[in-house]
Amino acid sequence: MDLTGAGALVTGGASGLGLATTRRLLDAGARVTVLDRDEATVERVGKEFGGAVEAVLGDVGEAADVRAAVGHAAGIAPLRVVVHCAGRGGALRILDRDGNASEPTRFHEVVRVNLYGTFNVLQAAAAAIGANPLVGEERGVVVLTASVAAYEGQIGQLPYAASKAAIVGLTLPAARDLASRRIRVVTIAPGLFDTPLLGGLREDIRQGLAASVPHPQRLGDADEYAALALHIVSNPMLNGETIRLDGALRMAPR
């Protein structure tokens, strides 16, 4: 798909994987809109890209925010590409150290953002992309983001792993559902990437995580995620699949 002048929306596009994807889409000629929940980060994106990127403040867990962002992006140019990077972590165990049931509020919030947020984005994106005329054999593509935690969730990752596994589970039925509209759905499951989520860790912990990756033995670079997202956009036979991007990593229980 030629992205010159095409509309694109990147959720979580103001930092980390999303910011790298925003840069790649811009370089490919797309008209990019970013949706992010952090006001300061959104302002920073506006300053970095000037008028080249539209920055919208909103929460993917709120369907109205997502619909507004999709409408904004589609109002600039026909929406062809949505890359959904927004999400959050959250540690939780079933029982606390004293054997008591943990407070479930964090579980609900992580699932709200990661899973319901993904559905909100997918549904709003499909409605907008589906209104476009065909370009060749398709109308557009939605790229979702899971995690290797969907397959090897670690102790304490209960809500995060569950929400990301659900994204993997919805990818194929979503792609089959939207095939009649000629919209593709593909998910990327990143491993350990050098993003703000890991940026707050001590350097020795970061080095230990990097050493756990078989090859290349380092944290992933956000631009490597972005490069795969752009390849998915360009390759029309990629559909209904979850692609691990992890350097052959398999997470240990802890």
NUKETI-383462 format. One record per residue: x, y, z of N, C-alpha, C in turn. Coordinates in Angstrom, 3 decimals, padded with zeros to 6 digits. Layout:
// NUKETI-383462
- X, Y, Z, X, Y, Z, X, Y, Z
...
***
This chain:
// NUKETI-383462
- 000.836, -001.193, 000.000, 000.000, 000.000, 000.000, 000.875, 001.248, 000.000
- 000.599, 002.122, -000.941, 001.309, 003.396, -000.996, 000.702, 004.329, 000.046
- 001.527, 004.797, 000.988, 001.029, 005.616, 002.080, 001.084, 007.118, 001.786
- 001.541, 007.491, 000.632, 001.641, 008.912, 000.311, 000.276, 009.583, 000.408
- 000.125, 010.488, 001.368, -001.128, 011.200, 001.544, -002.207, 010.424, 002.265
- -001.927, 009.183, 002.643, -002.924, 008.370, 003.336, -003.006, 008.761, 004.807
- -004.170, 008.564, 005.406, -004.343, 008.846, 006.821, -003.874, 007.679, 007.674
- -003.227, 007.995, 008.792, -002.761, 006.972, 009.720, -002.994, 007.458, 011.142
- -003.367, 006.539, 012.019, -003.540, 006.832, 013.436, -002.640, 005.904, 014.235
- -001.889, 006.472, 015.173, -001.037, 005.683, 016.067, -001.478, 005.971, 017.488
- -001.975, 004.964, 018.178, -002.313, 005.146, 019.582, -001.047, 004.912, 020.411
- -000.932, 005.664, 021.498, 000.329, 005.607, 022.243, 001.471, 006.121, 021.403
- 001.135, 006.977, 020.443, 002.117, 007.404, 019.448, 003.038, 008.510, 019.893
- 002.957, 008.884, 021.160, 003.794, 009.979, 021.647, 005.053, 009.501, 022.358
- 005.219, 008.188, 022.497, 006.418, 007.675, 023.168, 006.661, 006.230, 022.756
- 007.865, 005.752, 023.023, 008.189, 004.341, 022.851, 007.940, 003.787, 021.470
- 007.287, 002.613, 021.417, 007.017, 001.944, 020.148, 006.168, 002.812, 019.238
- 005.195, 003.510, 019.828, 004.306, 004.340, 019.031, 005.002, 005.521, 018.401
- 005.906, 006.147, 019.140, 006.639, 007.296, 018.594, 007.523, 006.863, 017.430
- 008.197, 005.739, 017.567, 009.023, 005.230, 016.467, 008.165, 004.930, 015.243
- 006.959, 004.402, 015.468, 006.053, 004.110, 014.362, 005.565, 005.386, 013.703
- 005.289, 006.399, 014.506, 004.892, 007.699, 013.967, 005.957, 008.230, 013.012
- 007.213, 008.147, 013.420, 008.300, 008.635, 012.562, 008.373, 007.858, 011.253
- 008.233, 006.540, 011.329, 008.287, 005.715, 010.116, 007.134, 006.037, 009.162
- 005.938, 006.197, 009.724, 004.783, 006.510, 008.887, 004.943, 007.866, 008.210
- 005.477, 008.823, 008.943, 005.737, 010.140, 008.353, 006.722, 010.032, 007.201
- 007.788, 009.274, 007.421, 008.796, 009.100, 006.378, 008.206, 008.435, 005.138
- 007.161, 007.608, 005.350, 006.520, 006.917, 004.224, 005.492, 007.795, 003.524
- 005.280, 009.011, 004.031, 004.386, 009.941, 003.364, 002.982, 010.008, 003.933
- 002.709, 009.315, 005.051, 001.365, 009.297, 005.617, 001.063, 010.598, 006.365
- -000.216, 010.906, 006.486, -000.702, 012.008, 007.316, -001.052, 011.400, 008.672
- -000.248, 011.648, 009.687, -000.327, 010.899, 010.942, -001.030, 011.693, 012.030
- -001.927, 011.000, 012.721, -002.547, 011.498, 013.949, -002.123, 010.590, 015.091
- -001.775, 011.203, 016.219, -001.351, 010.471, 017.408, -002.415, 010.617, 018.485
- -002.759, 009.506, 019.120, -003.640, 009.518, 020.284, -002.844, 009.052, 021.494
- -002.827, 009.865, 022.539, -002.083, 009.499, 023.747, -002.801, 010.096, 024.956
- -002.673, 009.441, 026.107, -003.392, 009.901, 027.294, -002.587, 010.878, 028.153
- -001.300, 011.023, 027.861, -000.449, 011.887, 028.670, -000.342, 013.261, 028.020
- -000.861, 014.271, 028.677, -000.929, 015.605, 028.091, 000.448, 016.184, 027.789
- 001.393, 016.016, 028.726, 002.733, 016.573, 028.525, 003.416, 015.910, 027.332
- 003.211, 014.612, 027.178, 003.830, 013.879, 026.073, 003.214, 014.295, 024.744
- 001.916, 014.495, 024.738, 001.241, 014.948, 023.524, 001.759, 016.314, 023.107
- 001.940, 017.198, 024.064, 002.485, 018.526, 023.758, 003.896, 018.432, 023.190
- 004.681, 017.494, 023.735, 006.047, 017.321, 023.257, 006.066, 016.842, 021.798
- 005.137, 015.965, 021.453, 005.051, 015.499, 020.069, 004.700, 016.647, 019.133
- 003.769, 017.489, 019.590, 003.420, 018.646, 018.776, 004.611, 019.535, 018.502
- 005.466, 019.710, 019.494, 006.655, 020.538, 019.321, 007.681, 019.852, 018.415
- 007.820, 018.531, 018.549, 008.830, 017.817, 017.752, 008.492, 017.825, 016.271
- 007.229, 017.601, 015.950, 006.842, 017.439, 014.548, 006.167, 018.667, 013.960
- 005.912, 019.673, 014.799, 005.231, 020.846, 014.295, 003.859, 020.488, 013.764
- 003.521, 020.995, 012.606, 002.218, 020.702, 012.023, 002.155, 019.405, 011.255
- 003.255, 018.647, 011.218, 003.277, 017.415, 010.432, 002.480, 016.296, 011.085
- 002.286, 016.378, 012.403, 001.539, 015.364, 013.142, 000.446, 016.039, 013.959
- -000.750, 015.485, 013.874, -001.848, 015.937, 014.716, -001.824, 015.123, 016.013
- -001.817, 015.787, 017.154, -001.777, 015.108, 018.448, -003.102, 015.301, 019.168
- -003.719, 014.187, 019.585, -005.022, 014.202, 020.228, -004.891, 013.558, 021.603
- -005.460, 014.217, 022.604, -005.425, 013.694, 023.965, -006.627, 012.784, 024.196
- -006.378, 011.581, 024.735, -007.493, 010.675, 024.992, -007.034, 009.356, 025.564
- -007.990, 008.579, 026.045, -007.772, 007.297, 026.718, -008.392, 006.202, 025.852
- -007.589, 005.244, 025.416, -008.124, 004.196, 024.543, -009.178, 003.347, 025.238
- -009.163, 003.332, 026.564, -010.177, 002.591, 027.300, -011.545, 003.235, 027.262
- -011.619, 004.464, 026.775, -012.885, 005.184, 026.644, -013.276, 005.221, 025.168
- -014.355, 004.543, 024.833, -014.755, 004.410, 023.433, -014.984, 005.765, 022.772
- -015.537, 006.720, 023.531, -015.797, 008.044, 022.944, -014.503, 008.740, 022.561
- -013.454, 008.598, 023.382, -012.154, 009.195, 023.058, -011.593, 008.599, 021.777
- -011.739, 007.286, 021.649, -011.200, 006.609, 020.463, -011.958, 007.034, 019.209
- -013.276, 007.075, 019.305, -014.070, 007.493, 018.140, -013.714, 008.911, 017.713
- -013.491, 009.774, 018.695, -013.119, 011.157, 018.370, -011.770, 011.205, 017.664
- -010.792, 010.423, 018.149, -009.467, 010.414, 017.529, -009.516, 009.843, 016.122
- -010.272, 008.772, 015.944, -010.407, 008.176, 014.611, -011.087, 009.167, 013.668
- -012.128, 009.839, 014.147, -012.801, 010.834, 013.323, -011.872, 011.976, 012.951
- -011.033, 012.384, 013.903, -010.066, 013.449, 013.628, -009.088, 013.014, 012.533
- -008.560, 011.803, 012.670, -007.603, 011.306, 011.679, -008.248, 011.161, 010.310
- -009.470, 010.616, 010.278, -010.160, 010.415, 009.001, -010.565, 011.732, 008.367
- -010.684, 012.791, 009.167, -011.024, 014.093, 008.626, -009.861, 014.776, 007.934
- -008.646, 014.305, 008.224, -007.449, 014.877, 007.600, -007.167, 014.217, 006.256
- -007.303, 012.892, 006.221, -007.063, 012.116, 005.003, -007.759, 010.776, 005.173
- -008.130, 010.108, 004.081, -008.774, 008.800, 004.206, -007.931, 007.862, 005.074
- -008.549, 007.341, 006.131, -007.805, 006.518, 007.088, -007.535, 005.142, 006.501
- -006.258, 004.798, 006.369, -005.866, 003.506, 005.801, -005.118, 002.628, 006.804
- -004.453, 003.249, 007.773, -003.580, 002.505, 008.682, -003.839, 002.936, 010.114
- -004.022, 001.967, 010.995, -004.070, 002.223, 012.432, -003.086, 001.272, 013.102
- -002.180, 001.834, 013.880, -001.227, 001.030, 014.656, -001.515, 001.312, 016.125
- -001.946, 000.296, 016.821, -002.409, 000.443, 018.204, -001.298, 000.000, 019.159
- -000.601, 000.992, 019.710, 000.505, 000.717, 020.636, 000.162, 001.026, 022.086
- -000.906, 001.756, 022.324, -001.230, 002.181, 023.686, -001.544, 000.983, 024.566
- -001.050, 001.023, 025.782, -001.311, -000.044, 026.742, -000.627, 000.275, 028.050
- -000.830, -000.569, 029.026, -000.203, -000.335, 030.318, 000.118, -001.663, 030.988
- 001.109, -001.613, 031.892, 001.440, -002.768, 032.698, 000.732, -002.679, 034.039
- 001.088, -003.578, 034.932, 000.475, -003.573, 036.254, 000.716, -004.894, 036.940
- 001.483, -004.862, 038.010, 001.803, -006.092, 038.730, 000.661, -006.479, 039.662
- 000.344, -007.765, 039.692, -000.692, -008.269, 040.594, -000.540, -009.776, 040.748
- -000.647, -010.236, 041.990, -000.696, -011.674, 042.246, -002.081, -012.032, 042.769
- -002.446, -013.282, 042.646, -003.782, -013.714, 043.054, -003.976, -013.509, 044.559
- -002.960, -013.904, 045.330, -002.973, -013.721, 046.771, -001.809, -012.833, 047.181
- -001.991, -012.046, 048.219, -000.886, -011.237, 048.714, 000.035, -012.080, 049.601
- 001.042, -011.443, 050.183, 002.039, -012.184, 050.957, 001.456, -012.892, 052.175
- 000.316, -012.406, 052.644, -000.333, -013.010, 053.805, -001.370, -014.051, 053.425
- -001.478, -014.330, 052.135, -002.432, -015.335, 051.671, -003.835, -014.815, 051.470
- -003.991, -013.503, 051.504, -005.306, -012.900, 051.299, -005.521, -012.547, 049.828
- -006.774, -012.503, 049.439, -007.083, -012.146, 048.049, -006.613, -010.730, 047.756
- -005.943, -010.557, 046.617, -005.453, -009.238, 046.229, -006.611, -008.340, 045.795
- -006.405, -007.048, 045.915, -007.397, -006.082, 045.477, -007.537, -006.150, 043.950
- -008.729, -006.397, 043.423, -008.879, -006.622, 041.976, -008.922, -005.356, 041.131
- -008.890, -004.180, 041.752, -009.036, -002.946, 040.980, -007.983, -002.831, 039.894
- -006.730, -003.181, 040.210, -005.658, -003.070, 039.219, -005.887, -004.017, 038.050
- -006.388, -005.221, 038.341, -006.694, -006.169, 037.268, -007.707, -005.548, 036.309
- -008.772, -004.991, 036.874, -009.814, -004.402, 036.038, -009.268, -003.258, 035.189
- -008.401, -002.423, 035.769, -007.888, -001.268, 035.037, -006.960, -001.690, 033.896
- -006.095, -002.663, 034.134, -005.198, -003.125, 033.075, -005.999, -003.745, 031.935
- -007.001, -004.546, 032.276, -007.850, -005.151, 031.243, -008.652, -004.072, 030.508
- -009.118, -003.063, 031.233, -009.864, -001.977, 030.602, -009.025, -001.285, 029.526
- -007.783, -000.961, 029.864, -006.931, -000.247, 028.913, -006.446, -001.178, 027.803
- -005.918, -002.335, 028.184, -005.267, -003.204, 027.197, -006.249, -003.964, 026.314
- -007.286, -004.542, 026.904, -008.208, -005.364, 026.117, -009.381, -004.550, 025.583
- -010.122, -003.887, 026.468, -011.232, -003.073, 025.981, -010.719, -001.948, 025.087
- -009.540, -001.400, 025.431, -008.948, -000.376, 024.583, -008.658, -000.891, 023.189
- -008.165, -002.120, 023.101, -007.899, -002.721, 021.791, -009.183, -002.901, 021.003
- -010.230, -003.382, 021.665, -011.507, -003.536, 020.960, -012.044, -002.185, 020.502
- -011.961, -001.183, 021.360, -012.426, 000.153, 020.979, -011.721, 000.652, 019.723
- -010.392, 000.497, 019.711, -009.598, 000.958, 018.563, -009.939, 000.159, 017.313
- -010.010, -001.153, 017.449, -010.287, -002.014, 016.300, -011.652, -001.702, 015.700
- -012.654, -001.523, 016.546, -014.005, -001.285, 016.047, -014.118, 000.076, 015.364
- -013.605, 001.115, 016.017, -013.679, 002.451, 015.418, -012.854, 002.532, 014.139
- -011.676, 001.913, 014.162, -010.819, 001.922, 012.977, -011.481, 001.204, 011.808
- -012.103, 000.055, 012.093, -012.735, -000.719, 011.021, -013.872, 000.064, 010.374
- -014.634, 000.786, 011.188, -015.739, 001.571, 010.633, -015.228, 002.662, 009.701
- -014.142, 003.328, 010.100, -013.597, 004.408, 009.272, -012.901, 003.871, 008.031
- -012.071, 002.849, 008.210, -011.353, 002.287, 007.058, -012.337, 001.663, 006.081
- -013.373, 001.006, 006.615, -014.347, 000.334, 005.763, -015.151, 001.274, 004.889
- -015.167, 002.554, 005.231, -015.889, 003.541, 004.414, -015.079, 004.014, 003.213
- -013.820, 003.606, 003.137, -012.943, 004.037, 002.046, -013.160, 003.204, 000.791
- -012.885, 003.762, -000.386, -012.829, 002.924, -001.587, -011.611, 002.013, -001.537
- -011.683, 000.940, -002.280, -010.555, 000.021, -002.356, -009.339, 000.697, -002.984
- -008.165, 000.327, -002.453, -006.903, 000.671, -003.098, -006.272, -000.658, -003.480
- -006.336, -000.990, -004.755, -005.919, -002.320, -005.158, -006.894, -003.347, -004.600
- -006.408, -004.252, -003.760, -007.261, -005.316, -003.233, -007.653, -005.125, -001.776
- -007.360, -003.956, -001.189, -007.701, -003.760, 000.216, -008.065, -002.304, 000.497
- -008.661, -002.120, 001.686, -009.013, -000.766, 002.126, -008.052, -000.251, 003.188
- -007.451, -001.157, 003.941, -006.536, -000.717, 004.978, -006.168, -001.848, 005.913
- -005.427, -001.471, 006.968, -004.893, -002.482, 007.881, -004.844, -001.920, 009.288
- -005.124, -002.794, 010.255, -005.006, -002.447, 011.674, -003.931, -003.344, 012.285
- -002.928, -002.721, 012.880, -001.848, -003.448, 013.550, -002.051, -003.295, 015.053
- -002.192, -004.407, 015.748, -002.382, -004.424, 017.194, -001.082, -004.814, 017.889
- -001.024, -004.591, 019.186, 000.187, -004.916, 019.946, -000.164, -005.795, 021.136
- 000.426, -006.979, 021.160, 000.302, -007.896, 022.297, 001.626, -007.871, 023.057
- 002.139, -009.031, 023.422, 003.401, -009.152, 024.152, 003.749, -010.627, 024.246
- 005.034, -010.925, 024.420, 005.409, -012.313, 024.682, 004.814, -012.799, 025.998
- 004.402, -011.860, 026.857, 003.727, -012.251, 028.099, 002.417, -012.968, 027.828
- 001.880, -012.815, 026.629, 000.676, -013.550, 026.256, 000.928, -015.052, 026.255
- 002.177, -015.441, 026.031, 002.557, -016.853, 025.956, 003.286, -017.328, 027.211
- 004.137, -016.502, 027.767, 004.935, -016.870, 028.945, 004.841, -015.781, 030.004
- 003.630, -015.538, 030.467, 003.451, -014.542, 031.504, 004.191, -014.928, 032.775
- 004.844, -013.968, 033.382, 005.623, -014.240, 034.580, 004.779, -014.033, 035.840
- 005.281, -014.546, 036.951, 004.622, -014.357, 038.233, 004.480, -012.853, 038.486
- 003.283, -012.440, 038.820, 003.015, -011.021, 039.041, 002.478, -010.298, 037.822
- 002.455, -010.965, 036.661, 001.969, -010.333, 035.430, 000.537, -010.723, 035.095
- -000.201, -011.151, 036.069, -001.514, -011.739, 035.818, -002.411, -010.884, 034.925
- -002.714, -009.633, 035.268, -003.609, -008.852, 034.405, -002.989, -008.512, 033.055
- -001.687, -008.231, 033.051, -001.012, -007.880, 031.803, -001.009, -009.072, 030.849
- -000.606, -010.235, 031.356, -000.545, -011.423, 030.510, -001.927, -011.821, 030.004
- -002.920, -011.739, 030.869, -004.283, -012.111, 030.470, -004.797, -011.184, 029.377
- -004.573, -009.886, 029.536, -005.067, -008.936, 028.539, -004.345, -009.083, 027.207
- -003.053, -009.354, 027.251, -002.298, -009.516, 026.007, -002.623, -010.841, 025.321
- -002.878, -011.890, 026.109, -003.292, -013.163, 025.521, -004.635, -013.017, 024.821
- -005.513, -012.193, 025.381, -006.808, -011.961, 024.749, -006.650, -011.267, 023.402
- -005.672, -010.370, 023.301, -005.422, -009.699, 022.018, -004.963, -010.712, 020.970
- -004.087, -011.626, 021.372, -003.675, -012.697, 020.459, -004.892, -013.504, 020.024
- -005.770, -013.793, 020.989, -006.942, -014.615, 020.685, -007.941, -013.954, 019.763
- -008.037, -012.644, 019.796, -009.027, -011.975, 018.940, -008.507, -011.668, 017.546
- -007.196, -011.811, 017.335, -006.607, -011.394, 016.057, -007.178, -012.159, 014.866
- -007.179, -013.478, 014.927, -007.668, -014.263, 013.784, -009.163, -014.065, 013.547
- -010.022, -014.189, 014.569, -011.441, -013.956, 014.287, -011.732, -012.537, 013.799
- -010.964, -011.555, 014.270, -011.155, -010.188, 013.790, -010.792, -010.091, 012.309
- -009.679, -010.719, 011.939, -009.255, -010.689, 010.533, -010.274, -011.392, 009.640
- -010.817, -012.502, 010.125, -011.837, -013.209, 009.345, -013.117, -012.376, 009.239
- -013.475, -011.728, 010.338, -014.679, -010.896, 010.374, -014.581, -009.741, 009.384
- -013.396, -009.118, 009.311, -013.224, -007.922, 008.486, -012.746, -008.223, 007.073
- -012.562, -009.509, 006.761, -012.091, -009.869, 005.418, -013.067, -009.405, 004.339
- -014.373, -009.482, 004.625, -015.363, -009.060, 003.630, -015.288, -007.561, 003.361
- -014.737, -006.812, 004.336, -014.541, -005.373, 004.162, -013.180, -005.050, 003.556
- -012.386, -006.093, 003.332, -011.034, -005.963, 002.785, -010.128, -005.144, 003.721
- -010.253, -005.463, 005.022, -009.405, -004.844, 006.048, -008.607, -005.952, 006.719
- -007.295, -005.782, 006.789, -006.444, -006.766, 007.436, -006.230, -006.420, 008.918
- -006.009, -007.465, 009.714, -005.700, -007.300, 011.139, -004.510, -008.191, 011.468
- -003.451, -007.589, 011.973, -002.228, -008.322, 012.333, -001.753, -007.806, 013.684
- -001.222, -008.704, 014.503, -000.727, -008.333, 015.828, 000.775, -008.594, 015.926
- 001.466, -007.676, 016.577, 002.882, -007.852, 016.908, 002.969, -008.140, 018.402
- 003.761, -009.148, 018.762, 003.991, -009.490, 020.170, 005.465, -009.221, 020.488
- 005.775, -008.016, 020.972, 007.181, -007.686, 021.255, 007.695, -008.415, 022.487
- 009.012, -008.589, 022.504, 009.689, -009.093, 023.694, 010.128, -007.936, 024.564
- 011.407, -007.938, 024.934, 011.953, -006.907, 025.818, 012.502, -005.755, 024.985
- 011.801, -004.623, 025.028, 012.186, -003.475, 024.220, 012.590, -002.308, 025.112
- 013.514, -001.516, 024.605, 014.012, -000.357, 025.325, 013.011, 000.787, 025.164
- 011.996, 000.773, 026.007, 010.926, 001.763, 025.976, 010.833, 002.422, 027.354
- 010.017, 003.458, 027.489, 009.868, 004.092, 028.807, 009.427, 003.135, 029.901
- 008.729, 002.041, 029.533, 008.295, 001.057, 030.525, 009.480, 000.433, 031.247
- 010.566, 000.192, 030.512, 011.781, -000.373, 031.118, 012.785, 000.701, 031.502
- 012.555, 001.917, 031.040, 013.525, 002.988, 031.272, 013.721, 003.332, 032.728
- 012.725, 003.055, 033.565, 012.838, 003.394, 034.970, 013.551, 002.349, 035.813
- 013.938, 001.232, 035.204, 014.612, 000.175, 035.954, 016.090, 000.513, 036.172
- 016.654, -000.068, 037.236, 018.094, 000.094, 037.470, 018.871, -000.507, 036.309
- 020.062, 000.061, 036.064, 020.853, -000.368, 034.923, 021.239, -001.843, 035.015
- 021.526, -002.341, 036.237, 021.899, -003.748, 036.363, 020.726, -004.669, 036.008
- 019.499, -004.233, 036.316, 018.326, -005.023, 035.953, 018.135, -004.996, 034.441
- 018.313, -003.831, 033.839, 018.202, -003.721, 032.389, 019.219, -004.613, 031.688
- 020.444, -004.631, 032.211, 021.482, -005.475, 031.618, 021.137, -006.954, 031.761
- 020.562, -007.315, 032.907, 020.151, -008.704, 033.101, 019.060, -009.113, 032.131
- 018.116, -008.226, 031.893, 017.058, -008.509, 030.929, 017.629, -008.657, 029.522
- 018.540, -007.764, 029.165, 019.157, -007.836, 027.839, 019.908, -009.157, 027.663
- 020.579, -009.600, 028.714, 021.359, -010.840, 028.635, 020.477, -012.075, 028.477
- 019.188, -011.944, 028.812, 018.283, -013.097, 028.702, 017.799, -013.324, 027.281
- 018.068, -012.379, 026.386, 017.652, -012.520, 024.988, 018.716, -013.310, 024.240
- 018.365, -014.460, 023.625, 019.383, -015.289, 022.968, 020.177, -014.565, 021.887
- 019.501, -013.936, 020.926, 020.217, -013.243, 019.856, 019.245, -012.372, 019.080
- 019.534, -011.104, 018.896, 020.688, -010.382, 019.428, 020.536, -010.142, 020.935
- 021.646, -010.257, 021.646, 021.602, -010.228, 023.109, 021.567, -008.777, 023.601
- 020.405, -008.195, 023.474, 020.192, -006.796, 023.866, 018.697, -006.548, 023.914
- 018.313, -005.404, 024.445, 016.924, -004.985, 024.369, 016.591, -004.568, 022.935
- 015.367, -004.793, 022.550, 014.948, -004.365, 021.227, 014.877, -002.859, 021.122
- 015.078, -002.361, 019.924, 014.963, -000.935, 019.654, 013.558, -000.654, 019.118
- 012.954, 000.434, 019.579, 011.588, 000.756, 019.173, 011.450, 000.843, 017.654
- 012.500, 001.269, 016.973, 012.416, 001.381, 015.523, 012.306, 000.013, 014.858
- 012.778, -001.047, 015.539, 012.624, -002.398, 014.984, 011.152, -002.824, 015.001
- 010.449, -002.429, 016.039, 008.991, -002.642, 016.049, 008.356, -001.857, 014.904
- 008.721, -000.593, 014.774, 008.140, 000.264, 013.743, 008.405, -000.283, 012.342
- 009.599, -000.814, 012.144, 009.943, -001.378, 010.832, 009.029, -002.557, 010.502
- 008.736, -003.396, 011.515, 007.835, -004.522, 011.273, 006.421, -004.030, 011.006
- 005.979, -003.030, 011.750, 004.642, -002.478, 011.514, 004.509, -001.980, 010.081
- 005.516, -001.292, 009.592, 005.470, -000.775, 008.210, 005.530, -001.910, 007.193
- 006.266, -002.988, 007.507, 006.277, -004.134, 006.588, 004.899, -004.786, 006.523
- 004.252, -004.902, 007.686, 002.900, -005.468, 007.706, 001.979, -004.649, 006.801
- 002.080, -003.339, 006.893, 001.257, -002.465, 006.055, 001.515, -002.739, 004.576
- 002.764, -002.981, 004.225, 003.134, -003.113, 002.818, 002.908, -004.511, 002.250
- 002.721, -005.521, 003.105, 002.632, -006.912, 002.645, 001.191, -007.406, 002.757
- 000.455, -007.466, 001.662, -000.977, -007.776, 001.723, -001.310, -009.200, 002.141
- -000.344, -010.114, 002.126, -000.631, -011.486, 002.554, -000.484, -011.687, 004.055
- -000.010, -010.683, 004.761, 000.059, -010.779, 006.223, -001.305, -010.399, 006.785
- -001.996, -011.385, 007.337, -003.339, -011.151, 007.859, -003.691, -012.233, 008.867
- -004.327, -011.832, 009.962, -004.806, -012.791, 010.947, -003.712, -013.459, 011.748
- -002.529, -012.887, 011.759, -001.365, -013.527, 012.391, -000.842, -012.669, 013.535
- -000.291, -013.346, 014.559, 000.472, -012.673, 015.604, 001.940, -013.011, 015.404
- 002.766, -011.987, 015.283, 004.195, -012.162, 015.006, 004.988, -011.809, 016.246
- 005.742, -012.778, 016.765, 006.639, -012.500, 017.883, 007.859, -011.749, 017.377
- 008.237, -010.721, 018.117, 009.419, -009.920, 017.777, 010.270, -009.865, 019.032
- 011.114, -010.901, 019.224, 011.673, -011.101, 020.558, 013.089, -011.663, 020.623
- 013.781, -011.816, 019.482, 015.136, -012.348, 019.522, 015.220, -013.756, 020.086
- 014.162, -014.559, 019.890, 014.076, -015.950, 020.364, 013.935, -016.061, 021.879
- 013.493, -014.987, 022.515, 013.299, -014.985, 023.968, 012.118, -015.868, 024.362
- 012.279, -016.595, 025.456, 011.195, -017.288, 026.123, 011.301, -016.940, 027.600
- 010.287, -016.283, 028.125, 010.365, -015.741, 029.479, 010.355, -016.837, 030.538
- 011.170, -016.647, 031.571, 011.189, -017.550, 032.714, 010.016, -017.232, 033.634
- 009.712, -018.131, 034.612, 008.581, -017.864, 035.504, 008.717, -016.563, 036.288
- 009.954, -016.158, 036.621, 010.180, -014.914, 037.360, 011.121, -014.007, 036.568
***
